[in-house]
Every structure is written in structure tokens, then in C-alpha cells.
Amino acid sequence: MASRSCQQDQVRITKEQAIVTAKRQIEFAPTLTQVRLLRQGVQSRPNWIVSLSIPRAHPTSQADEFKELALVRVDANTGKVVDVKVQR
């Protein structure tokens, strides 16, 4: 059981692979990409959090900062998409 748990905690997907996977989930061409590795949950499974966006040139408020914004969570072990949130 311990070896199975260790295998699930490994980072097998690269940052670049996570970006490619995330971009397949959205319907716009981002001009800004930010990525961070985060371990979440009781079992601390590693996830890539990929932020894809098109910022506005002159936002009128923080709520109006992006034309398009998406956050995609990719399992860093399996490469599967865990969650997608899109704000327009």
C-alpha cells in the first residue's frame, strides 16, 4: 500500500505538458500563462494549476481585469484534467 501511495504522489507530467493539456480545455488563445505546482487534499496529490488569460489593456476595476480567464487543474501524476473554471 505504501508504494502505491508514493506512486500517486509522484510528478510525472511536466509543466509544459500541463500547459498543452490546459489549452485544449479552453476556446480562446491566451496571451498570458502562469503555472504552479500545488499539493492538495489529505493525500497531498500533486496538481498543476494553469492560469490562462487575456488581460485588458485598461481595466476599470479588478473585476474587469481580464477579457478571458481560465484556471485548469491538471493531475501532475496522471495528466488528467481535474477541474476547469472559465470567467468571461
Backbone as CSV, one residue per row, in Angstrom:
resi,resn,N_x,N_y,N_z,CA_x,CA_y,CA_z,C_x,C_y,C_z
1,MET,0.815,-1.190,0.000,0.000,0.000,0.000,0.863,1.260,0.000
2,ALA,1.978,1.240,0.708,2.839,2.428,0.772,3.426,2.755,-0.591
3,SER,3.837,1.747,-1.363,4.429,2.028,-2.675,3.379,2.590,-3.629
4,ARG,2.151,2.114,-3.524,1.078,2.644,-4.370,0.833,4.116,-4.048
5,SER,0.842,4.439,-2.759,0.636,5.813,-2.333,1.766,6.707,-2.833
6,CYS,3.002,6.228,-2.762,4.149,7.012,-3.247,4.059,7.246,-4.742
7,GLN,3.611,6.245,-5.484,3.476,6.394,-6.931,2.433,7.455,-7.268
8,GLN,1.371,7.535,-6.481,0.323,8.522,-6.732,0.783,9.932,-6.402
9,ASP,1.824,10.056,-5.570,2.333,11.368,-5.172,3.411,11.889,-6.108
10,GLN,3.829,11.094,-7.089,4.904,11.495,-7.985,4.424,12.505,-9.023
11,VAL,5.334,13.366,-9.438,5.067,14.313,-10.514,5.625,13.691,-11.787
12,ARG,4.737,13.204,-12.635,5.140,12.546,-13.886,4.876,13.415,-15.105
13,ILE,4.013,14.409,-14.939,3.641,15.299,-16.043,4.446,16.586,-15.900
14,THR,5.096,16.995,-16.969,5.887,18.226,-16.911,4.989,19.453,-16.948
15,LYS,5.561,20.563,-16.581,4.848,21.836,-16.636,4.373,22.106,-18.061
16,GLU,5.233,21.835,-19.035,4.886,22.069,-20.446,3.723,21.177,-20.895
17,GLN,3.721,19.919,-20.451,2.609,19.018,-20.783,1.310,19.504,-20.159
18,ALA,1.392,20.022,-18.951,0.202,20.550,-18.267,-0.368,21.754,-19.020
19,ILE,0.511,22.604,-19.542,0.061,23.765,-20.312,-0.663,23.329,-21.575
20,VAL,-0.100,22.367,-22.294,-0.735,21.863,-23.518,-2.104,21.273,-23.194
21,THR,-2.179,20.486,-22.129,-3.452,19.886,-21.716,-4.470,20.971,-21.363
22,ALA,-4.038,21.982,-20.628,-4.942,23.060,-20.217,-5.471,23.840,-21.413
23,LYS,-4.597,24.136,-22.372,-5.023,24.910,-23.545,-6.062,24.170,-24.375
24,ARG,-6.075,22.860,-24.314,-7.084,22.074,-25.032,-8.473,22.217,-24.418
25,GLN,-8.531,22.730,-23.189,-9.800,22.836,-22.469,-10.510,24.165,-22.690
26,ILE,-9.853,25.120,-23.354,-10.432,26.453,-23.488,-10.681,26.807,-24.951
27,GLU,-11.486,27.838,-25.162,-11.869,28.242,-26.519,-11.310,29.605,-26.893
28,PHE,-10.203,30.013,-26.277,-9.563,31.275,-26.640,-8.044,31.079,-26.654
29,ALA,-7.346,31.996,-27.300,-5.880,31.934,-27.380,-5.296,32.856,-26.306
30,PRO,-4.791,32.295,-25.224,-4.300,33.133,-24.129,-3.028,33.897,-24.508
31,THR,-2.904,35.092,-23.947,-1.682,35.872,-24.140,-0.801,35.814,-22.895
32,LEU,-1.348,35.297,-21.795,-0.605,35.168,-20.549,-0.864,33.785,-19.951
33,THR,0.217,33.109,-19.570,0.110,31.779,-18.959,0.946,31.758,-17.689
34,GLN,0.339,31.319,-16.602,1.049,31.146,-15.337,0.774,29.740,-14.834
35,VAL,1.809,29.106,-14.279,1.684,27.720,-13.826,2.332,27.568,-12.457
36,ARG,1.673,26.797,-11.599,2.273,26.467,-10.313,1.898,25.036,-9.928
37,LEU,2.792,24.399,-9.213,2.558,23.046,-8.723,2.035,23.151,-7.306
38,LEU,0.919,22.487,-7.051,0.271,22.571,-5.747,-0.128,21.176,-5.298
39,ARG,0.129,20.887,-4.050,-0.313,19.609,-3.470,-1.543,19.902,-2.637
40,GLN,-2.651,19.220,-2.947,-3.910,19.486,-2.262,-4.500,18.217,-1.683
41,GLY,-5.247,18.386,-0.647,-6.001,17.277,-0.082,-5.247,16.522,0.995
42,VAL,-5.953,15.596,1.602,-5.399,14.794,2.683,-4.210,13.973,2.192
43,GLN,-4.310,13.441,0.992,-3.237,12.603,0.450,-2.178,13.430,-0.282
44,SER,-2.355,14.742,-0.346,-1.392,15.655,-0.969,-1.025,15.264,-2.392
45,ARG,-2.031,14.995,-3.204,-1.775,14.673,-4.610,-1.280,15.930,-5.321
46,PRO,-0.243,15.808,-6.141,0.276,16.982,-6.844,-0.610,17.364,-8.030
47,ASN,-0.872,18.649,-8.156,-1.664,19.173,-9.267,-0.957,20.383,-9.861
48,TRP,-0.990,20.469,-11.185,-0.555,21.677,-11.866,-1.764,22.588,-11.948
49,ILE,-1.621,23.827,-11.498,-2.672,24.827,-11.628,-2.224,25.755,-12.754
50,VAL,-2.949,25.746,-13.865,-2.576,26.527,-15.045,-3.586,27.654,-15.209
51,SER,-3.075,28.875,-15.171,-3.893,30.065,-15.370,-3.639,30.576,-16.784
52,LEU,-4.700,30.666,-17.577,-4.614,31.130,-18.962,-5.499,32.355,-19.087
53,SER,-4.952,33.436,-19.653,-5.756,34.657,-19.676,-5.407,35.587,-20.833
54,ILE,-6.329,36.512,-21.041,-6.131,37.658,-21.927,-6.451,38.879,-21.067
55,PRO,-5.418,39.590,-20.595,-5.677,40.773,-19.770,-6.217,41.933,-20.603
56,ARG,-6.997,42.786,-19.971,-7.472,44.011,-20.625,-6.353,45.058,-20.570
57,ALA,-6.268,45.878,-21.608,-5.246,46.924,-21.670,-5.457,47.969,-20.579
58,HIS,-6.702,48.355,-20.370,-7.018,49.396,-19.387,-8.236,48.978,-18.559
59,PRO,-8.032,48.090,-17.588,-9.185,47.657,-16.777,-9.738,48.797,-15.932
60,THR,-11.044,48.813,-15.780,-11.691,49.848,-14.967,-11.775,49.439,-13.499
61,SER,-11.613,48.142,-13.233,-11.612,47.634,-11.867,-10.919,46.276,-11.859
62,GLN,-10.654,45.725,-10.667,-10.053,44.389,-10.584,-10.979,43.332,-11.176
63,ALA,-12.263,43.516,-11.026,-13.225,42.560,-11.568,-13.234,42.586,-13.090
64,ASP,-12.720,43.654,-13.669,-12.711,43.838,-15.118,-11.294,43.688,-15.692
65,GLU,-10.415,43.025,-14.943,-9.003,42.950,-15.303,-8.724,42.081,-16.528
66,PHE,-9.579,41.075,-16.787,-9.334,40.132,-17.886,-10.484,40.098,-18.883
67,LYS,-10.133,40.020,-20.158,-11.141,39.745,-21.195,-11.572,38.293,-21.077
68,GLU,-10.576,37.417,-20.890,-10.813,35.976,-20.717,-9.890,35.485,-19.622
69,LEU,-10.370,34.539,-18.817,-9.569,33.947,-17.753,-10.029,32.522,-17.524
70,ALA,-9.077,31.605,-17.474,-9.402,30.212,-17.185,-8.368,29.647,-16.218
71,LEU,-8.838,28.862,-15.267,-7.972,28.115,-14.366,-8.233,26.639,-14.617
72,VAL,-7.170,25.921,-14.937,-7.295,24.496,-15.229,-6.388,23.739,-14.268
73,ARG,-6.977,22.768,-13.558,-6.191,21.938,-12.640,-5.941,20.590,-13.314
74,VAL,-4.654,20.249,-13.435,-4.243,19.018,-14.106,-3.514,18.138,-13.090
75,ASP,-3.923,16.880,-12.964,-3.256,15.938,-12.074,-1.818,15.757,-12.561
76,ALA,-0.836,16.084,-11.727,0.572,16.044,-12.120,1.112,14.624,-12.230
77,ASN,0.354,13.650,-11.764,0.760,12.253,-11.875,0.186,11.605,-13.130
78,THR,-1.103,11.832,-13.388,-1.786,11.137,-14.490,-1.965,11.992,-15.740
79,GLY,-1.953,13.311,-15.584,-2.200,14.200,-16.716,-3.674,14.450,-16.979
80,LYS,-4.546,13.895,-16.150,-5.989,14.095,-16.335,-6.413,15.471,-15.830
81,VAL,-7.381,16.054,-16.512,-7.932,17.337,-16.095,-8.847,17.090,-14.901
82,VAL,-8.572,17.778,-13.810,-9.337,17.624,-12.575,-10.474,18.643,-12.525
83,ASP,-10.187,19.872,-12.989,-11.179,20.938,-12.867,-10.877,22.037,-13.882
84,VAL,-11.930,22.666,-14.396,-11.783,23.800,-15.313,-12.762,24.887,-14.864
85,LYS,-12.239,26.107,-14.691,-13.084,27.247,-14.350,-12.782,28.346,-15.362
86,VAL,-13.814,28.864,-16.014,-13.650,29.908,-17.028,-14.468,31.115,-16.610
87,GLN,-13.837,32.286,-16.674,-14.514,33.548,-16.359,-14.487,34.426,-17.597
88,ARG,-15.633,34.971,-17.956,-15.715,35.841,-19.139,-16.319,37.158,-18.754
